[in-house]
Amino acid sequence: MEFADHAKNPAPLTPRLLARRDWIARYIARHGYAPTVAEMGAAWGVSGTAAHQSVSRLVARGAARRIPGCARGLILIAPDPDRSIP
C-alpha cells in the first residue's frame, strides 16, 4: 500500500478514525482502488452520510486527501504512530 507523504502537523486520530483509515488501506491493498462511500458505510454499519462524515474527518485531520472530480478519488496519507490518541 502506497501512501502520500505525511501531512504537516496533523490532528490526532481517534481510535475509530484509525480503524476506518486502516480498513480503507486494506480495501485499497486488496482491490487496487478506494472504496465508495456506500461500500464504507456498509462495511462500518453506518449510513452513507455517516461514512462521508468520517472521510471528511480523515481529510480534515490530514490522514487522507480527496481527488476532486474522480470517482473513488481518495488517497491516504502515510500513517504516523504519534497521530493516535492514547
C-alpha positions in Angstrom: 0.0 0.0 0.0 1.5 3.3 -1.0 0.7 6.5 0.9 1.3 10.1 0.2 3.8 12.0 2.4 3.0 12.8 6.0 0.7 15.8 6.4 2.2 18.7 8.3 1.0 19.0 11.9 -2.0 16.7 11.5 -4.6 16.5 14.3 -4.6 13.2 16.2 -6.9 10.4 15.0 -9.4 8.9 17.4 -9.4 5.1 17.7 -12.5 4.9 15.5 -10.9 7.0 12.7 -7.7 5.0 12.9 -9.8 1.8 12.5 -11.6 3.3 9.5 -8.4 4.6 7.9 -6.9 1.1 8.3 -10.0 -0.5 6.8 -9.7 1.8 3.8 -6.0 0.9 3.5 -6.8 -2.8 3.5 -9.5 -2.3 0.9 -7.1 -0.3 -1.4 -4.4 -3.0 -1.0 -6.9 -5.8 -1.9 -8.7 -4.1 -4.8 -6.2 -1.6 -6.1 -8.6 1.4 -5.7 -10.5 3.2 -3.0 -14.0 2.1 -1.8 -17.1 4.0 -2.5 -18.9 5.9 0.3 -21.7 3.3 0.1 -19.1 0.4 0.5 -17.6 2.1 3.5 -21.0 2.7 5.1 -22.0 -1.0 4.6 -18.7 -2.3 6.0 -18.8 0.0 9.0 -22.5 -0.5 9.7 -23.4 3.2 9.2 -25.3 5.3 6.7 -23.6 6.7 3.6 -23.9 10.2 5.2 -22.0 9.0 8.3 -19.3 7.3 6.2 -18.9 10.6 4.2 -18.5 12.4 7.5 -15.8 10.0 8.6 -13.9 10.5 5.4 -14.3 14.3 5.8 -12.8 14.0 9.3 -9.9 11.9 7.9 -9.3 14.6 5.3 -9.6 17.4 7.9 -7.1 15.7 10.2 -4.6 15.1 7.5 -5.0 11.4 7.2 -6.5 11.4 3.7 -6.9 13.6 0.7 -9.7 13.7 -1.9 -9.1 13.9 -5.7 -11.8 16.3 -6.9 -13.9 15.0 -9.8 -12.5 11.5 -9.6 -14.7 8.5 -8.7 -13.2 6.7 -5.7 -10.8 9.6 -5.5 -9.4 9.1 -2.0 -5.7 9.0 -1.2 -4.5 8.0 2.3 -1.6 10.0 3.9 1.2 7.9 5.4 0.3 6.8 8.9 2.3 8.3 11.8 2.2 6.4 15.1 2.3 9.6 17.0 -1.0 10.7 15.5 -3.2 8.4 17.5 -4.9 9.4 20.7 -3.8 7.1 23.5 
